[in-house]
Amino acid sequence: MAEPLIQKTCTPCRGGVPPLTRAEAEGFVAQAPEWALVDDAHRVERTFRFKNFREALTFVEQVGELAEAEGRHPDINFGWGYATVSLRTKKIKGLHENDFIMAVKIDQISREMASAAGA
């Protein structure tokens, strides 16, 4: 059995590799089922909901720390009660396994915040 994405670390992507095919991306999104493939499976995206602006900001800060640690930098749009995270590997203009590693780790941040808040 393949190693679960949550146990993996992102690897540097220097380009020169093809992006995942739609079928490959669909296989990876099975481990991050709340994420949606968008832009003809060239990007994966999820919107997270929060009780207020402070929770959304805290989430974004934690995702930022993860992004720096993993060397992966998602696009994030947030405001009162929400944060939308969009992942793709810019160097290959599409999706890479790294994007799904980040997705499951971002999901973990969301679960931990919800648990800490008693939700």
N, C-alpha and C positions, 0 to 999 in steps of 0.2 A: 504494500500500500504506500502511496506517495506521502511524503511528510506534509502535515497540515500547514497551510499558509501562515497561521498564527505563530508557528515555531520557526519560521524562516526570517532571514534578514535581507533587506534589499541589497542588490549588487549594483555596482556602478554600470550605467549604460552609456556607452560611448558612441552609440549610433552604429550604422552598418548592419543592423539586424532587422529583419522584417517585423512589423507589428503583428500581434496575434490576429489570426483569422477570426471571423465571427464564431465559428464552431469552438475554437480554442478558448475564446473569451467567455462563451456560454458555459464551458466546462469550469472555468475559474469562478464565475459569478455564482455557481452552485454553493461555494463556500462563503459567499457574501450575498445571500439572497435578497437583502433589502436594498441592494444597489441596483441601479438600472443602467443597461447599456444604452448609450445615446450616440448621436452623430454617426450612424451606420456602424456601430460597435467600435468606434475609435476613441471613445471616452466612457468612463463609468462615473455615475453621480448618485448622490443621496442627500436628501434634506432631513436634518435632525430637528426636533421640536423641543423647546424649553419653556419653563414657566415665566421667564423674564429675560431682559437684556443681559443682566449680570451672568446668568447661567450660560447663555450663548457665548458671551465673551470668554468665560472661563474655559469652555469647551474649545473655542478657537485657539486660545493660548496653549492648551494641552496638545492640540493637533499640531500647532506650530513647533512645539518642543519635539514631538515625535518626528515631524518632517525634517528638522535639523539633524536629529540623531540618525535617521535613515537615509539622509541625502536625497529625499524625494520632496518635491514642493508642489502641493495641490493648489488649485484655485479655490478660494473660499469667499463666499458672499454671506454676510450675516447681518442680522438686525434684531429687533425685539422679538424674542421667542423662537428664533430659527437660525440655522446655519446650513448652507448648502455647500457641500464639498464635491469638487469635480477633479477627477484624476485622469491623466494620460501622460505618456512619455513624449515630451516635446521633441526630443532628438530623433525619434522614429515616427513622429506624427501619428501615433496610435497607442494601442495598449500593449503592455508588457506584464509579465508575471508580477513585477515589482508593484504595479498599480493595485493589484489584488491583495498583495501582502499588506500594503498600506490600508486598504479598505477594511480588512478584517481587524487590523490593529486600531483603526479609528472606531470601529464598532465596539471594540473592547473598552476604549475610553468612554464611549457613550454609556455602556452597561455599568461601568464602575461609577460614573457620575450619578446615574439613576439609583444605583444601590446605596450610595452615600447619602442621597437626598431622601431615601426611604420610599422611592417610587416603585 
